Amino acid sequence: MQTGTRRAAPPAPPAETGVLQHVSIEVPPGEVDRAVEFWALLGFERVDSPEALGGYVTWVERSGTQIHLIHTDAATVPVLGHSAVVVEDFGATLERVAAAGHEVEESRQLWGARRAFAIAPGGHRVELMESPPPSLR
């Protein structure tokens, strides 16, 4: 059963270079709906994936960045590797994610900003950031 709001992916704007457009992670088929719900807690919404993918990939998107959830029974999860998302209201987001039953652990601050790690359905670590690091340019 599919859950959450679903919208068609908008037409692609002109290509930007140097922009991370998506990350693909493997998720057991039985965890896909829960994974969509988890990412919704971070401001991502479900969008249609191309029919050519045969229904084995679910996409979520926030502000042009996508997470592609690859449905596979042999899903692998890196031990330390993770994605990181800057969230709008750090404290409220942590409370919302924890209240939804996900493991959340605050980590040490970096750059004077709070950070935490949450465990998404399927076991992936997701870093929640109060703000991004300062630009190194």
Secondary structure, DSSP 4 states (H G I P E B T S, - for coil): ---S-EEPPPPPPSPPTT---EEEEEE-GGGHHHHHHHHHHTT-EEEPPPGGGTT-EEEEEETTEEEEEEE-TT----SS-EEEEE-SSHHHHHHHHHHTT--EEEEEEETTEEEEEEE-TTS-EEEEESSPPPP--
